[in-house]
Amino acid sequence: MVVAAPSSGSGKTTVATGLMAAFTRAGLTVSPHKVGPDYIDPGYHALATGRPGRNLDAYLCGTERIAPLFLHGARGADLAVVEGVMGMFDGAAGRGELASTAQVAKLLRAPVVLVVDASSQSRSVAALVHGFAAWDPQVRLGGVILNKVASDRHEELLRDALDEAGVPVLGVLRREGRLHTPARHLGLVPVAERRTDAVEAVDTLAERVRRGCDLDALLALARGAGELSCEPWSPRGPMDAHEGPAPVIAVAGGPAFTFAYAEHAELLTGAGAEVVAFDPLRDEALPRGTAGLVVGGGFPEVYAPELSANAPLREAVVRLAASGAPVAAECAGLLYLARELDGAPMCGVLDATARMGERLTLGYREAVALSDNVLAAAGTRLRGHEFHRTVTEPGAGPEPAWGLTGPRRRVEGFVRGGVHASYLHVHWAAEPSIAARLVGAARAVRDGVAR
């Protein structure tokens, strides 16, 4: 089932995470999914279910991959819960329904549960819900969960109105102040940064949803989802015969680098790599035998002093890059490779400085690779997403990573030897050759050194 809302701030994440946790605690295997490019909510989903939180983004991955990616992630699960994005019909700006919650629900043939913030309305809720139910007849609205309900009398008024509208009320959550999930400039604070508090928050959500929602009715609704006829997506590409052990690809993690799509590590493994995670805040050396490096997104600006203090690891990254090994740095990774971040010395692989900016840069982008590099051949076109409040000076190197098309044409990022560093977040499932190229480059450098 898909959990949607009329707008952001209605309580989608609260309800979706609570449902995932409540059903998991009831003994079901729950597969968690998130519409759109968000990295933070899937972390809470993973905590609630014990399975990787996965994204379903029709803009980044293409509509044709949504159902296959869903089936891949949901393999072996009893129930799948998909949290929507923004308002139910909001998607990529100027692209109609593309990448909206409604579009994903239709692609999955899944019923929708609408979460409504009822805090400032009573009978009007029926008109709101009726409008959402009638707007697109192909979207099946299965019921409503009312959030922030003030009292028994308020609940009675809301239920009477929705009964007139013929829409089932599947849950009522009271306005409670006990739960607090801290946020900052890019949204909620990730799970990895507040593990103990996050566990407590998810437990509270599970209990609140168990008490306030009709789990049996919700499960019955989900069982009415349509069948999908496609095959599950697979991260395993054609495997060429290679001698010797798999090249080690080190992937940065820990509290400073929490933004990663689960499919990336799966694609690297499918391309023949041994993927080893490490934490740049604590590990003073790269994993043994590292032949390639991936540093994804996150919040290095929050941990700049600690990252800077880990000089042995910074020096190891410099040596790896100087060897010609492939280094893929995305957003936070770009900042880590710069000379400094807010005055704190970083790796210095790139001739650039980074600092916090005044405004958020956010949105989908269309990009073309401007030269052959370790991730893409020149001319490769793909879609990405920017999500940052930092800026680098300069914004692009002598050999930029991408040319961004559309209303704001510009070049962006850095290519230098085996290094590819950019603000652009890309979902590799849309272009599996990215992982294959990176692993191939790592194998070539390793074998070259061995010879």
C-alpha positions as CSV (number, residue, x, y, z in Angstrom):
1,M,0.0,0.0,0.0
2,V,1.0,3.6,-0.7
3,V,0.9,6.2,2.1
4,A,0.1,9.6,0.6
5,A,-1.0,13.0,1.8
6,P,-2.5,16.2,0.5
7,S,0.7,18.1,1.2
8,S,4.1,17.9,2.9
9,G,3.8,18.2,6.7
10,S,0.7,16.1,7.0
11,G,2.4,13.2,8.8
12,K,3.3,10.8,6.0
13,T,6.6,9.8,7.5
14,T,5.1,9.5,11.0
15,V,2.3,7.2,9.7
16,A,4.4,5.2,7.2
17,T,7.2,4.5,9.6
18,G,4.7,3.7,12.3
19,L,2.9,1.3,10.1
20,M,6.1,-0.4,9.0
21,A,7.2,-0.8,12.6
22,A,3.7,-1.9,13.9
23,F,3.3,-4.6,11.2
24,T,6.9,-5.8,11.8
25,R,6.3,-6.1,15.5
26,A,3.1,-8.1,14.6
27,G,5.4,-10.7,13.0
28,L,5.2,-9.7,9.3
29,T,8.1,-9.2,7.1
30,V,7.7,-5.6,5.8
31,S,9.4,-4.2,2.7
32,P,9.9,-0.4,3.1
33,H,9.9,2.0,0.1
34,K,10.0,5.8,-0.4
35,V,8.8,7.7,-3.5
36,G,11.4,10.3,-4.7
37,P,15.1,10.9,-4.1
38,D,15.0,11.3,-0.3
39,Y,17.8,9.5,1.6
40,I,16.8,10.3,5.2
41,D,13.3,8.7,5.5
42,P,14.5,5.3,4.2
43,G,16.9,5.2,7.2
44,Y,14.0,5.3,9.6
45,H,12.1,2.8,7.4
46,A,15.1,0.4,7.7
47,L,15.2,0.9,11.4
48,A,11.4,0.1,11.6
49,T,11.6,-3.1,9.5
50,G,15.1,-4.5,9.6
51,R,15.3,-4.4,5.8
52,P,17.0,-1.8,3.5
53,G,14.9,1.3,2.8
54,R,14.6,1.7,-0.9
55,N,13.6,4.6,-3.2
56,L,11.2,4.5,-6.1
57,D,11.9,7.6,-8.2
58,A,10.3,7.6,-11.7
59,Y,12.3,10.7,-12.7
60,L,15.7,9.3,-11.8
61,C,15.1,5.7,-12.8
62,G,12.4,5.9,-15.5
63,T,8.8,4.8,-15.1
64,E,9.6,1.4,-16.7
65,R,11.9,0.5,-13.7
66,I,9.6,1.3,-10.9
67,A,7.7,-2.0,-10.7
68,P,10.9,-4.1,-11.3
69,L,12.8,-2.2,-8.6
70,F,9.8,-2.6,-6.3
71,L,9.7,-6.3,-6.8
72,H,13.4,-6.6,-6.2
73,G,13.2,-4.8,-2.9
74,A,10.0,-6.6,-1.8
75,R,11.2,-10.1,-2.6
76,G,10.4,-12.4,0.3
77,A,8.2,-9.8,2.2
78,D,4.6,-10.3,3.4
79,L,3.7,-6.6,3.0
80,A,5.2,-3.6,1.3
81,V,4.6,0.0,2.6
82,V,5.5,2.8,0.2
83,E,5.8,6.3,1.7
84,G,4.9,9.0,-0.8
85,V,6.5,12.4,-1.5
86,M,5.1,15.9,-1.0
87,G,1.4,16.1,-1.9
88,M,-0.1,13.0,-3.7
89,F,-0.2,14.6,-7.1
90,D,3.1,16.6,-6.8
91,G,6.0,15.5,-8.9
92,A,8.9,16.8,-11.0
93,A,8.2,20.5,-11.7
94,G,6.6,21.1,-15.1
95,R,6.5,17.4,-15.9
96,G,2.8,16.6,-15.0
97,E,2.5,13.6,-12.9
98,L,6.0,12.3,-13.4
99,A,7.6,11.1,-10.2
100,S,4.5,11.8,-8.1
101,T,3.1,9.5,-5.5
102,A,0.0,9.1,-7.6
103,Q,2.0,7.9,-10.6
104,V,4.0,5.4,-8.5
105,A,0.8,4.1,-7.0
106,K,-0.6,3.5,-10.5
107,L,2.6,1.9,-11.7
108,L,2.4,-0.5,-8.7
109,R,-1.3,-1.0,-9.0
110,A,-1.4,-0.3,-5.3
111,P,-4.2,1.2,-3.1
112,V,-3.5,4.5,-1.4
113,V,-4.0,5.5,2.2
114,L,-4.4,9.3,2.5
115,V,-2.9,10.9,5.7
116,V,-4.8,14.1,6.5
117,D,-3.8,16.7,9.0
118,A,-7.1,17.3,10.6
119,S,-6.0,19.8,13.2
120,S,-7.8,22.8,11.7
121,Q,-10.9,21.3,10.2
122,S,-14.0,19.2,10.8
123,R,-16.7,18.7,8.1
124,S,-14.4,20.3,5.4
125,V,-12.3,17.1,5.6
126,A,-14.9,15.4,3.4
127,A,-14.5,17.9,0.6
128,L,-10.8,17.6,0.7
129,V,-10.8,13.8,0.6
130,H,-13.5,13.7,-2.0
131,G,-11.3,16.0,-4.2
132,F,-8.3,13.7,-3.9
133,A,-10.4,10.6,-4.5
134,A,-12.0,12.0,-7.7
135,W,-9.1,13.8,-9.3
136,D,-7.6,10.8,-11.0
137,P,-9.9,7.8,-11.3
138,Q,-6.9,5.5,-11.9
139,V,-5.7,6.1,-8.4
140,R,-7.5,3.9,-5.9
141,L,-8.0,5.7,-2.6
142,G,-8.7,2.9,-0.1
143,G,-9.1,5.0,3.0
144,V,-7.9,7.8,5.3
145,I,-5.8,8.1,8.4
146,L,-6.6,11.2,10.3
147,N,-3.6,12.8,12.0
148,K,-3.5,15.4,14.8
149,V,-7.0,14.8,16.0
150,A,-7.7,16.9,19.1
151,S,-10.5,15.1,21.0
152,D,-13.2,12.5,21.0
153,R,-15.7,15.1,19.8
154,H,-13.4,16.2,17.0
155,E,-12.9,12.6,15.9
156,E,-16.7,12.1,15.9
157,L,-17.2,15.2,13.6
158,L,-14.5,14.0,11.2
159,R,-15.9,10.4,11.0
160,D,-19.4,11.6,10.4
161,A,-18.2,13.8,7.5
162,L,-16.1,11.1,5.9
163,D,-19.0,8.6,6.3
164,E,-21.1,10.9,4.2
165,A,-18.3,11.0,1.6
166,G,-18.1,7.2,1.6
167,V,-14.4,7.0,2.4
168,P,-13.3,4.6,5.2
169,V,-11.4,5.9,8.2
170,L,-8.6,3.4,8.8
171,G,-7.0,5.2,11.6
172,V,-7.0,8.2,14.0
173,L,-3.9,9.6,15.6
174,R,-4.3,12.1,18.4
175,R,-2.3,15.2,18.7
176,E,0.5,14.3,21.0
177,G,3.6,16.2,22.0
178,R,5.8,13.3,23.2
179,L,7.5,12.5,19.9
180,H,10.2,14.8,18.6
181,T,12.3,14.0,15.6
182,P,15.0,16.7,15.3
183,A,15.5,18.4,11.9
184,R,18.1,20.8,10.4
185,H,18.9,22.4,7.0
186,L,18.3,19.3,4.8
187,G,15.4,17.7,6.8
188,L,15.3,15.1,9.6
189,V,18.5,14.2,11.4
190,P,19.5,10.8,10.0
191,V,19.2,7.6,12.0
192,A,23.0,7.0,12.1
193,E,23.5,10.3,14.0
194,R,20.9,9.5,16.7
195,R,20.6,5.8,16.9
196,T,19.4,5.3,20.4
197,D,16.9,8.2,20.2
198,A,15.7,7.0,16.8
199,V,15.0,3.5,18.1
200,E,12.9,5.0,20.9
201,A,11.1,7.3,18.4
202,V,10.3,4.3,16.1
203,D,9.1,2.2,19.0
204,T,6.8,5.1,20.0
205,L,5.4,5.4,16.5
206,A,4.8,1.7,16.3
207,E,2.7,1.8,19.6
208,R,0.8,4.9,18.5
209,V,-0.1,3.4,15.2
210,R,-1.0,0.1,16.8
211,R,-3.4,1.9,19.1
212,G,-4.8,4.3,16.6
213,C,-5.1,2.3,13.3
214,D,-7.1,-0.7,12.1
215,L,-4.2,-2.9,11.1
216,D,-6.4,-5.7,10.0
217,A,-8.3,-3.4,7.6
218,L,-5.1,-1.9,6.3
219,L,-3.6,-5.3,5.7
220,A,-6.7,-6.4,3.9
221,L,-6.5,-3.3,1.7
222,A,-2.9,-4.0,0.8
223,R,-3.9,-7.6,-0.1
224,G,-6.2,-6.1,-2.7
225,A,-3.3,-4.6,-4.7
226,G,-3.1,-5.6,-8.4
227,E,-0.7,-8.2,-9.7
228,L,2.5,-7.0,-11.4
229,S,3.5,-8.9,-14.5
230,C,7.1,-7.7,-14.9
231,E,10.3,-9.5,-13.7
232,P,12.2,-8.1,-10.6
233,W,15.1,-5.9,-11.3
234,S,18.5,-7.5,-11.0
235,P,21.8,-5.9,-10.0
236,R,23.8,-8.6,-11.6
237,G,25.0,-7.7,-15.1
238,P,26.8,-9.9,-17.6
239,M,29.9,-11.2,-15.9
240,D,33.2,-11.5,-17.8
241,A,35.8,-14.0,-16.6
242,H,38.5,-12.3,-14.6
243,E,41.4,-13.8,-12.9
244,G,42.3,-13.1,-9.3
245,P,40.2,-11.9,-6.4
246,A,37.4,-9.3,-6.7
247,P,38.7,-5.8,-6.4
248,V,37.9,-4.1,-3.1
249,I,35.7,-1.0,-3.5
250,A,35.6,1.0,-0.2
251,V,32.3,2.8,0.5
252,A,32.2,5.6,3.0
253,G,29.6,5.4,5.7
254,G,29.0,6.4,9.3
255,P,27.2,9.5,10.6
256,A,28.9,11.9,8.1
257,F,28.1,9.9,4.9
258,T,24.5,8.5,5.3
259,F,23.1,9.2,1.8
260,A,23.2,6.0,-0.3
261,Y,20.8,4.0,-2.4
262,A,20.9,0.3,-1.5
263,E,21.1,-0.7,-5.2
264,H,24.6,1.0,-5.6
265,A,26.4,-1.5,-3.4
266,E,24.4,-4.3,-5.0
267,L,25.4,-3.2,-8.5
268,L,29.1,-3.0,-7.4
269,T,28.8,-6.5,-6.1
270,G,27.0,-7.6,-9.2
271,A,29.8,-6.2,-11.3
272,G,32.4,-8.3,-9.5
273,A,33.6,-6.1,-6.6
274,E,34.0,-6.8,-3.0
275,V,32.3,-3.9,-1.3
276,V,33.7,-2.9,2.1
277,A,32.2,-0.1,4.2
278,F,34.3,2.2,6.4
279,D,33.7,5.3,8.6
280,P,35.8,8.3,7.8
281,L,35.2,9.7,11.3
282,R,36.8,6.7,13.0
283,D,38.9,4.6,10.6
284,E,42.4,5.8,10.1
285,A,43.0,3.7,7.0
286,L,41.1,2.6,4.0
287,P,40.0,-1.1,4.0
288,R,42.9,-3.5,3.1
289,G,43.4,-3.8,-0.6
290,T,41.2,-0.9,-1.6
291,A,41.3,-0.4,-5.4
292,G,38.4,2.0,-5.7
293,L,36.5,4.5,-3.5
294,V,32.9,5.7,-3.3
295,V,32.1,8.6,-1.0
296,G,28.4,9.5,-1.2
297,G,26.2,12.1,0.3
298,G,25.6,13.2,3.9
299,F,26.5,15.9,6.3
300,P,30.3,16.4,6.4
301,E,29.7,20.1,7.3
302,V,28.4,18.9,10.7
303,Y,31.5,16.8,11.2
304,A,34.1,18.9,9.5
305,P,36.4,19.2,12.6
306,E,36.4,15.4,13.2
307,L,36.9,14.6,9.5
308,S,39.8,17.1,9.4
309,A,41.4,15.6,12.5
310,N,41.6,12.2,10.9
311,A,44.7,13.1,9.0
312,P,45.9,9.5,8.4
313,L,42.7,8.7,6.5
314,R,42.8,11.9,4.5
315,E,46.4,11.1,3.5
316,A,45.4,7.6,2.5
317,V,42.6,9.0,0.2
318,V,45.2,11.4,-1.4
319,R,47.5,8.4,-2.1
320,L,44.7,6.3,-3.6
321,A,43.6,9.2,-5.9
322,A,47.2,9.8,-7.0
323,S,47.6,6.1,-7.9
324,G,44.9,6.5,-10.6
325,A,42.4,4.4,-8.7
326,P,38.7,5.3,-9.4
327,V,37.2,7.6,-6.8
328,A,33.5,8.5,-7.1
329,A,32.5,11.4,-4.9
330,E,28.9,12.6,-4.7
331,C,27.8,15.8,-2.9
332,A,29.3,15.3,0.6
333,G,32.1,13.3,-1.1
334,L,32.9,16.3,-3.2
335,L,33.3,18.4,-0.1
336,Y,35.5,15.8,1.5
337,L,37.8,15.8,-1.5
338,A,38.1,19.6,-1.5
339,R,41.0,21.5,0.1
340,E,38.9,22.7,3.0
341,L,35.3,22.8,4.3
342,D,34.3,25.9,6.3
343,G,38.0,26.5,7.0
344,A,38.8,22.9,8.1
345,P,41.4,21.1,6.0
346,M,39.9,18.2,4.0
347,C,41.7,15.8,1.6
348,G,42.9,18.3,-0.9
349,V,42.4,16.0,-3.9
350,L,40.5,18.8,-5.6
351,D,41.7,22.3,-6.1
352,A,38.5,23.8,-4.6
353,T,37.2,25.1,-1.3
354,A,33.7,24.5,0.2
355,R,31.6,26.3,2.6
356,M,28.0,26.6,3.9
357,G,25.9,28.8,1.6
358,E,22.9,31.1,2.2
359,R,20.3,29.0,0.4
360,L,19.3,25.5,-0.4
361,T,20.0,24.1,-3.9
362,L,17.3,21.5,-4.6
363,G,15.8,19.9,-7.7
364,Y,16.0,17.4,-10.5
365,R,18.5,17.9,-13.2
366,E,19.3,16.5,-16.6
367,A,23.0,16.0,-17.3
368,V,25.4,14.9,-19.9
369,A,28.9,13.6,-19.3
370,L,31.4,16.0,-21.0
371,S,34.3,13.6,-21.2
372,D,35.2,10.0,-20.8
373,N,35.7,9.2,-17.1
374,V,35.5,6.4,-14.6
375,L,31.7,6.6,-14.3
376,A,30.4,7.4,-17.8
377,A,31.5,7.7,-21.4
378,A,31.4,11.2,-23.0
379,G,27.9,12.0,-24.2
380,T,26.1,9.8,-21.7
381,R,22.9,11.4,-20.7
382,L,21.1,10.8,-17.4
383,R,19.0,12.4,-14.8
384,G,20.1,13.4,-11.3
385,H,19.1,15.4,-8.2
386,E,20.8,18.2,-6.3
387,F,20.2,18.7,-2.6
388,H,22.7,20.8,-0.7
389,R,23.2,24.1,1.1
390,T,27.0,24.2,0.5
391,V,28.9,25.8,-2.3
392,T,32.3,25.1,-3.8
393,E,34.7,27.6,-5.3
394,P,35.1,27.0,-8.2
395,G,31.9,25.2,-9.0
396,A,33.6,23.2,-11.7
397,G,37.2,22.1,-12.6
398,P,39.1,22.5,-15.9
399,E,37.5,19.3,-16.9
400,P,33.9,19.4,-15.5
401,A,32.0,16.3,-14.5
402,W,28.6,17.2,-16.1
403,G,27.0,19.7,-18.3
404,L,23.5,20.4,-16.9
405,T,20.8,21.2,-19.4
406,G,17.5,22.9,-19.1
407,P,16.7,26.5,-18.0
408,R,19.9,26.9,-15.9
409,R,22.6,25.5,-18.2
410,R,25.9,25.2,-16.6
411,V,28.9,22.9,-16.1
412,E,29.4,21.3,-12.7
413,G,31.8,19.1,-10.8
414,F,35.4,17.8,-11.3
415,V,37.1,15.1,-13.3
416,R,40.8,14.5,-12.7
417,G,42.5,11.3,-13.5
418,G,40.4,8.6,-11.9
419,V,38.5,11.1,-9.7
420,H,34.8,12.0,-10.5
421,A,33.4,14.5,-8.0
422,S,30.0,16.2,-8.3
423,Y,27.1,17.6,-6.4
424,L,24.7,15.5,-8.6
425,H,23.1,12.5,-7.0
426,V,22.5,9.8,-9.5
427,H,20.6,6.5,-9.2
428,W,22.9,3.9,-10.7
429,A,19.9,1.5,-11.4
430,A,19.1,3.8,-14.3
431,E,22.6,3.4,-15.7
432,P,24.1,0.2,-14.4
433,S,27.2,0.7,-16.6
434,I,28.3,3.2,-13.9
435,A,29.1,0.4,-11.5
436,A,30.6,-1.8,-14.2
437,R,32.9,1.0,-15.3
438,L,34.0,1.8,-11.8
439,V,34.7,-1.8,-11.0
440,G,36.5,-2.3,-14.3
441,A,38.7,0.7,-13.6
442,A,39.5,-0.6,-10.1
443,R,40.5,-4.0,-11.5
444,A,42.7,-2.4,-14.1
445,V,44.6,-0.3,-11.6
446,R,44.9,-3.2,-9.2
447,D,46.2,-5.5,-11.9
448,G,48.5,-2.8,-13.2
449,V,50.0,-2.4,-9.8
450,A,50.3,-6.1,-9.3
451,R,52.3,-6.4,-12.6
